[in-house]
Amino acid sequence: MSTGIRLLPKEWQRGTVVNREDAAELNELLNSIMVRARKVVNSMVDGKTDAR
C-alpha cells in the first residue's frame, strides 16, 4: 500500500519518521492512514461491508 510519502533510510527509524522538519506532521498522517487501514481490516474480519 503506497502512502505517497518518500523518505531516505536515515529519515525512518523504528516505525517513525525522524530527522525532518515535517516529521511530526508525517507521523500524524501515517498514523491516520494506519488507523483507517486497521478499521477496514477489522470490518472485513467482522463481516461488515462499510468501514468508514
mmCIF file of the N, C-alpha and C atoms, coordinates in Angstrom:
data_MODEL
# 
_entry.id   MODEL 
# 
loop_
_atom_site.group_PDB 
_atom_site.id 
_atom_site.type_symbol 
_atom_site.label_atom_id 
_atom_site.label_alt_id 
_atom_site.label_comp_id 
_atom_site.label_asym_id 
_atom_site.label_entity_id 
_atom_site.label_seq_id 
_atom_site.pdbx_PDB_ins_code 
_atom_site.Cartn_x 
_atom_site.Cartn_y 
_atom_site.Cartn_z 
_atom_site.occupancy 
_atom_site.B_iso_or_equiv 
_atom_site.pdbx_formal_charge 
_atom_site.auth_seq_id 
_atom_site.auth_comp_id 
_atom_site.auth_asym_id 
_atom_site.auth_atom_id 
_atom_site.pdbx_PDB_model_num 
ATOM 1   N N  . MET A 1 1  ? 0.848   -1.170  0.000  1.00 0.00 ? 1  MET A N  1 
ATOM 2   C CA . MET A 1 1  ? 0.000   0.000   0.000  1.00 0.00 ? 1  MET A CA 1 
ATOM 3   C C  . MET A 1 1  ? 0.897   1.238   0.000  1.00 0.00 ? 1  MET A C  1 
ATOM 4   N N  . SER A 1 2  ? 0.713   2.083   -0.962 1.00 0.00 ? 2  SER A N  1 
ATOM 5   C CA . SER A 1 2  ? 1.529   3.294   -1.060 1.00 0.00 ? 2  SER A CA 1 
ATOM 6   C C  . SER A 1 2  ? 0.890   4.438   -0.284 1.00 0.00 ? 2  SER A C  1 
ATOM 7   N N  . THR A 1 3  ? 1.729   5.189   0.420  1.00 0.00 ? 3  THR A N  1 
ATOM 8   C CA . THR A 1 3  ? 1.255   6.368   1.145  1.00 0.00 ? 3  THR A CA 1 
ATOM 9   C C  . THR A 1 3  ? 1.571   7.650   0.390  1.00 0.00 ? 3  THR A C  1 
ATOM 10  N N  . GLY A 1 4  ? 2.429   7.556   -0.612 1.00 0.00 ? 4  GLY A N  1 
ATOM 11  C CA . GLY A 1 4  ? 2.857   8.731   -1.344 1.00 0.00 ? 4  GLY A CA 1 
ATOM 12  C C  . GLY A 1 4  ? 3.962   9.508   -0.641 1.00 0.00 ? 4  GLY A C  1 
ATOM 13  N N  . ILE A 1 5  ? 4.421   9.006   0.492  1.00 0.00 ? 5  ILE A N  1 
ATOM 14  C CA . ILE A 1 5  ? 5.476   9.668   1.254  1.00 0.00 ? 5  ILE A CA 1 
ATOM 15  C C  . ILE A 1 5  ? 6.808   9.029   0.890  1.00 0.00 ? 5  ILE A C  1 
ATOM 16  N N  . ARG A 1 6  ? 7.764   9.856   0.537  1.00 0.00 ? 6  ARG A N  1 
ATOM 17  C CA . ARG A 1 6  ? 9.094   9.357   0.181  1.00 0.00 ? 6  ARG A CA 1 
ATOM 18  C C  . ARG A 1 6  ? 10.093  9.791   1.242  1.00 0.00 ? 6  ARG A C  1 
ATOM 19  N N  . LEU A 1 7  ? 10.848  8.824   1.725  1.00 0.00 ? 7  LEU A N  1 
ATOM 20  C CA . LEU A 1 7  ? 11.835  9.082   2.770  1.00 0.00 ? 7  LEU A CA 1 
ATOM 21  C C  . LEU A 1 7  ? 13.168  8.463   2.406  1.00 0.00 ? 7  LEU A C  1 
ATOM 22  N N  . LEU A 1 8  ? 14.207  9.021   2.948  1.00 0.00 ? 8  LEU A N  1 
ATOM 23  C CA . LEU A 1 8  ? 15.527  8.411   2.867  1.00 0.00 ? 8  LEU A CA 1 
ATOM 24  C C  . LEU A 1 8  ? 15.653  7.431   4.031  1.00 0.00 ? 8  LEU A C  1 
ATOM 25  N N  . PRO A 1 9  ? 16.507  6.425   3.918  1.00 0.00 ? 9  PRO A N  1 
ATOM 26  C CA . PRO A 1 9  ? 16.667  5.472   5.029  1.00 0.00 ? 9  PRO A CA 1 
ATOM 27  C C  . PRO A 1 9  ? 16.984  6.146   6.364  1.00 0.00 ? 9  PRO A C  1 
ATOM 28  N N  . LYS A 1 10 ? 17.760  7.218   6.342  1.00 0.00 ? 10 LYS A N  1 
ATOM 29  C CA . LYS A 1 10 ? 18.114  7.904   7.586  1.00 0.00 ? 10 LYS A CA 1 
ATOM 30  C C  . LYS A 1 10 ? 16.938  8.673   8.189  1.00 0.00 ? 10 LYS A C  1 
ATOM 31  N N  . GLU A 1 11 ? 15.832  8.795   7.435  1.00 0.00 ? 11 GLU A N  1 
ATOM 32  C CA . GLU A 1 11 ? 14.655  9.509   7.918  1.00 0.00 ? 11 GLU A CA 1 
ATOM 33  C C  . GLU A 1 11 ? 13.591  8.571   8.491  1.00 0.00 ? 11 GLU A C  1 
ATOM 34  N N  . TRP A 1 12 ? 13.881  7.288   8.557  1.00 0.00 ? 12 TRP A N  1 
ATOM 35  C CA . TRP A 1 12 ? 12.936  6.283   9.050  1.00 0.00 ? 12 TRP A CA 1 
ATOM 36  C C  . TRP A 1 12 ? 13.622  5.481   10.142 1.00 0.00 ? 12 TRP A C  1 
ATOM 37  N N  . GLN A 1 13 ? 13.046  5.481   11.337 1.00 0.00 ? 13 GLN A N  1 
ATOM 38  C CA . GLN A 1 13 ? 13.665  4.779   12.457 1.00 0.00 ? 13 GLN A CA 1 
ATOM 39  C C  . GLN A 1 13 ? 12.583  4.208   13.359 1.00 0.00 ? 13 GLN A C  1 
ATOM 40  N N  . ARG A 1 14 ? 12.635  2.903   13.562 1.00 0.00 ? 14 ARG A N  1 
ATOM 41  C CA . ARG A 1 14 ? 11.698  2.205   14.451 1.00 0.00 ? 14 ARG A CA 1 
ATOM 42  C C  . ARG A 1 14 ? 10.230  2.542   14.171 1.00 0.00 ? 14 ARG A C  1 
ATOM 43  N N  . GLY A 1 15 ? 9.887   2.605   12.892 1.00 0.00 ? 15 GLY A N  1 
ATOM 44  C CA . GLY A 1 15 ? 8.497   2.812   12.506 1.00 0.00 ? 15 GLY A CA 1 
ATOM 45  C C  . GLY A 1 15 ? 8.023   4.249   12.547 1.00 0.00 ? 15 GLY A C  1 
ATOM 46  N N  . THR A 1 16 ? 8.930   5.206   12.661 1.00 0.00 ? 16 THR A N  1 
ATOM 47  C CA . THR A 1 16 ? 8.532   6.609   12.643 1.00 0.00 ? 16 THR A CA 1 
ATOM 48  C C  . THR A 1 16 ? 9.482   7.430   11.777 1.00 0.00 ? 16 THR A C  1 
ATOM 49  N N  . VAL A 1 17 ? 8.962   8.561   11.326 1.00 0.00 ? 17 VAL A N  1 
ATOM 50  C CA . VAL A 1 17 ? 9.767   9.496   10.546 1.00 0.00 ? 17 VAL A CA 1 
ATOM 51  C C  . VAL A 1 17 ? 10.586  10.335  11.517 1.00 0.00 ? 17 VAL A C  1 
ATOM 52  N N  . VAL A 1 18 ? 11.874  10.487  11.227 1.00 0.00 ? 18 VAL A N  1 
ATOM 53  C CA . VAL A 1 18 ? 12.790  11.270  12.060 1.00 0.00 ? 18 VAL A CA 1 
ATOM 54  C C  . VAL A 1 18 ? 13.685  12.126  11.168 1.00 0.00 ? 18 VAL A C  1 
ATOM 55  N N  . ASN A 1 19 ? 14.391  13.043  11.776 1.00 0.00 ? 19 ASN A N  1 
ATOM 56  C CA . ASN A 1 19 ? 15.396  13.851  11.087 1.00 0.00 ? 19 ASN A CA 1 
ATOM 57  C C  . ASN A 1 19 ? 14.837  14.672  9.927  1.00 0.00 ? 19 ASN A C  1 
ATOM 58  N N  . ARG A 1 20 ? 13.599  15.144  10.079 1.00 0.00 ? 20 ARG A N  1 
ATOM 59  C CA . ARG A 1 20 ? 12.977  16.018  9.077  1.00 0.00 ? 20 ARG A CA 1 
ATOM 60  C C  . ARG A 1 20 ? 12.180  17.082  9.808  1.00 0.00 ? 20 ARG A C  1 
ATOM 61  N N  . GLU A 1 21 ? 12.110  18.263  9.226  1.00 0.00 ? 21 GLU A N  1 
ATOM 62  C CA . GLU A 1 21 ? 11.329  19.328  9.839  1.00 0.00 ? 21 GLU A CA 1 
ATOM 63  C C  . GLU A 1 21 ? 9.846   18.982  9.912  1.00 0.00 ? 21 GLU A C  1 
ATOM 64  N N  . ASP A 1 22 ? 9.363   18.204  8.947  1.00 0.00 ? 22 ASP A N  1 
ATOM 65  C CA . ASP A 1 22 ? 7.949   17.838  8.904  1.00 0.00 ? 22 ASP A CA 1 
ATOM 66  C C  . ASP A 1 22 ? 7.678   16.446  9.480  1.00 0.00 ? 22 ASP A C  1 
ATOM 67  N N  . ALA A 1 23 ? 8.582   15.931  10.299 1.00 0.00 ? 23 ALA A N  1 
ATOM 68  C CA . ALA A 1 23 ? 8.445   14.571  10.851 1.00 0.00 ? 23 ALA A CA 1 
ATOM 69  C C  . ALA A 1 23 ? 7.155   14.407  11.646 1.00 0.00 ? 23 ALA A C  1 
ATOM 70  N N  . ALA A 1 24 ? 6.825   15.364  12.494 1.00 0.00 ? 24 ALA A N  1 
ATOM 71  C CA . ALA A 1 24 ? 5.614   15.242  13.318 1.00 0.00 ? 24 ALA A CA 1 
ATOM 72  C C  . ALA A 1 24 ? 4.368   15.187  12.438 1.00 0.00 ? 24 ALA A C  1 
ATOM 73  N N  . GLU A 1 25 ? 4.319   16.028  11.429 1.00 0.00 ? 25 GLU A N  1 
ATOM 74  C CA . GLU A 1 25 ? 3.174   16.040  10.507 1.00 0.00 ? 25 GLU A CA 1 
ATOM 75  C C  . GLU A 1 25 ? 3.074   14.723  9.740  1.00 0.00 ? 25 GLU A C  1 
ATOM 76  N N  . LEU A 1 26 ? 4.204   14.225  9.253  1.00 0.00 ? 26 LEU A N  1 
ATOM 77  C CA . LEU A 1 26 ? 4.196   12.969  8.503  1.00 0.00 ? 26 LEU A CA 1 
ATOM 78  C C  . LEU A 1 26 ? 3.812   11.794  9.400  1.00 0.00 ? 26 LEU A C  1 
ATOM 79  N N  . ASN A 1 27 ? 4.304   11.774  10.634 1.00 0.00 ? 27 ASN A N  1 
ATOM 80  C CA . ASN A 1 27 ? 3.945   10.699  11.554 1.00 0.00 ? 27 ASN A CA 1 
ATOM 81  C C  . ASN A 1 27 ? 2.447   10.719  11.861 1.00 0.00 ? 27 ASN A C  1 
ATOM 82  N N  . GLU A 1 28 ? 1.885   11.908  11.986 1.00 0.00 ? 28 GLU A N  1 
ATOM 83  C CA . GLU A 1 28 ? 0.443   12.028  12.216 1.00 0.00 ? 28 GLU A CA 1 
ATOM 84  C C  . GLU A 1 28 ? -0.341  11.504  11.014 1.00 0.00 ? 28 GLU A C  1 
ATOM 85  N N  . LEU A 1 29 ? 0.108   11.855  9.820  1.00 0.00 ? 29 LEU A N  1 
ATOM 86  C CA . LEU A 1 29 ? -0.538  11.383  8.599  1.00 0.00 ? 29 LEU A CA 1 
ATOM 87  C C  . LEU A 1 29 ? -0.442  9.859   8.494  1.00 0.00 ? 29 LEU A C  1 
ATOM 88  N N  . LEU A 1 30 ? 0.745   9.320   8.735  1.00 0.00 ? 30 LEU A N  1 
ATOM 89  C CA . LEU A 1 30 ? 0.921   7.869   8.673  1.00 0.00 ? 30 LEU A CA 1 
ATOM 90  C C  . LEU A 1 30 ? 0.069   7.162   9.717  1.00 0.00 ? 30 LEU A C  1 
ATOM 91  N N  . ASN A 1 31 ? -0.039  7.745   10.896 1.00 0.00 ? 31 ASN A N  1 
ATOM 92  C CA . ASN A 1 31 ? -0.868  7.152   11.936 1.00 0.00 ? 31 ASN A CA 1 
ATOM 93  C C  . ASN A 1 31 ? -2.334  7.125   11.509 1.00 0.00 ? 31 ASN A C  1 
ATOM 94  N N  . SER A 1 32 ? -2.818  8.200   10.913 1.00 0.00 ? 32 SER A N  1 
ATOM 95  C CA . SER A 1 32 ? -4.220  8.214   10.486 1.00 0.00 ? 32 SER A CA 1 
ATOM 96  C C  . SER A 1 32 ? -4.471  7.203   9.366  1.00 0.00 ? 32 SER A C  1 
ATOM 97  N N  . ILE A 1 33 ? -3.506  7.033   8.477  1.00 0.00 ? 33 ILE A N  1 
ATOM 98  C CA . ILE A 1 33 ? -3.633  6.019   7.421  1.00 0.00 ? 33 ILE A CA 1 
ATOM 99  C C  . ILE A 1 33 ? -3.704  4.632   8.045  1.00 0.00 ? 33 ILE A C  1 
ATOM 100 N N  . MET A 1 34 ? -2.855  4.372   9.034  1.00 0.00 ? 34 MET A N  1 
ATOM 101 C CA . MET A 1 34 ? -2.860  3.063   9.702  1.00 0.00 ? 34 MET A CA 1 
ATOM 102 C C  . MET A 1 34 ? -4.173  2.812   10.440 1.00 0.00 ? 34 MET A C  1 
ATOM 103 N N  . VAL A 1 35 ? -4.713  3.831   11.092 1.00 0.00 ? 35 VAL A N  1 
ATOM 104 C CA . VAL A 1 35 ? -5.990  3.677   11.800 1.00 0.00 ? 35 VAL A CA 1 
ATOM 105 C C  . VAL A 1 35 ? -7.089  3.305   10.812 1.00 0.00 ? 35 VAL A C  1 
ATOM 106 N N  . ARG A 1 36 ? -7.145  4.012   9.683  1.00 0.00 ? 36 ARG A N  1 
ATOM 107 C CA . ARG A 1 36 ? -8.167  3.699   8.669  1.00 0.00 ? 36 ARG A CA 1 
ATOM 108 C C  . ARG A 1 36 ? -7.981  2.296   8.105  1.00 0.00 ? 36 ARG A C  1 
ATOM 109 N N  . ALA A 1 37 ? -6.731  1.903   7.846  1.00 0.00 ? 37 ALA A N  1 
ATOM 110 C CA . ALA A 1 37 ? -6.463  0.568   7.312  1.00 0.00 ? 37 ALA A CA 1 
ATOM 111 C C  . ALA A 1 37 ? -6.879  -0.510  8.312  1.00 0.00 ? 37 ALA A C  1 
ATOM 112 N N  . ARG A 1 38 ? -6.588  -0.283  9.589  1.00 0.00 ? 38 ARG A N  1 
ATOM 113 C CA . ARG A 1 38 ? -6.988  -1.260  10.611 1.00 0.00 ? 38 ARG A CA 1 
ATOM 114 C C  . ARG A 1 38 ? -8.503  -1.380  10.701 1.00 0.00 ? 38 ARG A C  1 
ATOM 115 N N  . LYS A 1 39 ? -9.214  -0.249  10.570 1.00 0.00 ? 39 LYS A N  1 
ATOM 116 C CA . LYS A 1 39 ? -10.679 -0.285  10.595 1.00 0.00 ? 39 LYS A CA 1 
ATOM 117 C C  . LYS A 1 39 ? -11.220 -1.128  9.448  1.00 0.00 ? 39 LYS A C  1 
ATOM 118 N N  . VAL A 1 40 ? -10.638 -0.956  8.267  1.00 0.00 ? 40 VAL A N  1 
ATOM 119 C CA . VAL A 1 40 ? -11.068 -1.731  7.106  1.00 0.00 ? 40 VAL A CA 1 
ATOM 120 C C  . VAL A 1 40 ? -10.824 -3.220  7.343  1.00 0.00 ? 40 VAL A C  1 
ATOM 121 N N  . VAL A 1 41 ? -9.635  -3.559  7.791  1.00 0.00 ? 41 VAL A N  1 
ATOM 122 C CA . VAL A 1 41 ? -9.306  -4.965  8.044  1.00 0.00 ? 41 VAL A CA 1 
ATOM 123 C C  . VAL A 1 41 ? -10.217 -5.540  9.121  1.00 0.00 ? 41 VAL A C  1 
ATOM 124 N N  . ASN A 1 42 ? -10.414 -4.804  10.204 1.00 0.00 ? 42 ASN A N  1 
ATOM 125 C CA . ASN A 1 42 ? -11.284 -5.299  11.277 1.00 0.00 ? 42 ASN A CA 1 
ATOM 126 C C  . ASN A 1 42 ? -12.713 -5.483  10.797 1.00 0.00 ? 42 ASN A C  1 
ATOM 127 N N  . SER A 1 43 ? -13.205 -4.572  9.970  1.00 0.00 ? 43 SER A N  1 
ATOM 128 C CA . SER A 1 43 ? -14.568 -4.723  9.465  1.00 0.00 ? 43 SER A CA 1 
ATOM 129 C C  . SER A 1 43 ? -14.674 -5.927  8.536  1.00 0.00 ? 43 SER A C  1 
ATOM 130 N N  . MET A 1 44 ? -13.617 -6.201  7.787  1.00 0.00 ? 44 MET A N  1 
ATOM 131 C CA . MET A 1 44 ? -13.619 -7.380  6.923  1.00 0.00 ? 44 MET A CA 1 
ATOM 132 C C  . MET A 1 44 ? -13.641 -8.650  7.770  1.00 0.00 ? 44 MET A C  1 
ATOM 133 N N  . VAL A 1 45 ? -12.895 -8.660  8.834  1.00 0.00 ? 45 VAL A N  1 
ATOM 134 C CA . VAL A 1 45 ? -12.866 -9.819  9.728  1.00 0.00 ? 45 VAL A CA 1 
ATOM 135 C C  . VAL A 1 45 ? -14.231 -10.018 10.380 1.00 0.00 ? 45 VAL A C  1 
ATOM 136 N N  . ASP A 1 46 ? -14.877 -8.903  10.738 1.00 0.00 ? 46 ASP A N  1 
ATOM 137 C CA . ASP A 1 46 ? -16.192 -8.960  11.391 1.00 0.00 ? 46 ASP A CA 1 
ATOM 138 C C  . ASP A 1 46 ? -17.330 -9.209  10.404 1.00 0.00 ? 46 ASP A C  1 
ATOM 139 N N  . GLY A 1 47 ? -17.043 -9.166  9.113  1.00 0.00 ? 47 GLY A N  1 
ATOM 140 C CA . GLY A 1 47 ? -18.047 -9.422  8.096  1.00 0.00 ? 47 GLY A CA 1 
ATOM 141 C C  . GLY A 1 47 ? -18.854 -8.207  7.704  1.00 0.00 ? 47 GLY A C  1 
ATOM 142 N N  . LYS A 1 48 ? -18.422 -7.022  8.081  1.00 0.00 ? 48 LYS A N  1 
ATOM 143 C CA . LYS A 1 48 ? -19.120 -5.797  7.706  1.00 0.00 ? 48 LYS A CA 1 
ATOM 144 C C  . LYS A 1 48 ? -18.633 -5.358  6.324  1.00 0.00 ? 48 LYS A C  1 
ATOM 145 N N  . THR A 1 49 ? -19.453 -4.551  5.633  1.00 0.00 ? 49 THR A N  1 
ATOM 146 C CA . THR A 1 49 ? -19.071 -4.137  4.288  1.00 0.00 ? 49 THR A CA 1 
ATOM 147 C C  . THR A 1 49 ? -18.572 -2.701  4.231  1.00 0.00 ? 49 THR A C  1 
ATOM 148 N N  . ASP A 1 50 ? -19.002 -1.820  5.144  1.00 0.00 ? 50 ASP A N  1 
ATOM 149 C CA . ASP A 1 50 ? -18.598 -0.418  5.088  1.00 0.00 ? 50 ASP A CA 1 
ATOM 150 C C  . ASP A 1 50 ? -17.789 -0.069  6.338  1.00 0.00 ? 50 ASP A C  1 
ATOM 151 N N  . ALA A 1 51 ? -16.503 0.275   6.147  1.00 0.00 ? 51 ALA A N  1 
ATOM 152 C CA . ALA A 1 51 ? -15.610 0.513   7.293  1.00 0.00 ? 51 ALA A CA 1 
ATOM 153 C C  . ALA A 1 51 ? -15.373 1.985   7.567  1.00 0.00 ? 51 ALA A C  1 
ATOM 154 N N  . ARG A 1 52 ? -16.021 2.871   6.844  1.00 0.00 ? 52 ARG A N  1 
ATOM 155 C CA . ARG A 1 52 ? -15.775 4.294   7.055  1.00 0.00 ? 52 ARG A CA 1 
ATOM 156 C C  . ARG A 1 52 ? -16.443 4.731   8.311  1.00 0.00 ? 52 ARG A C  1 
# 
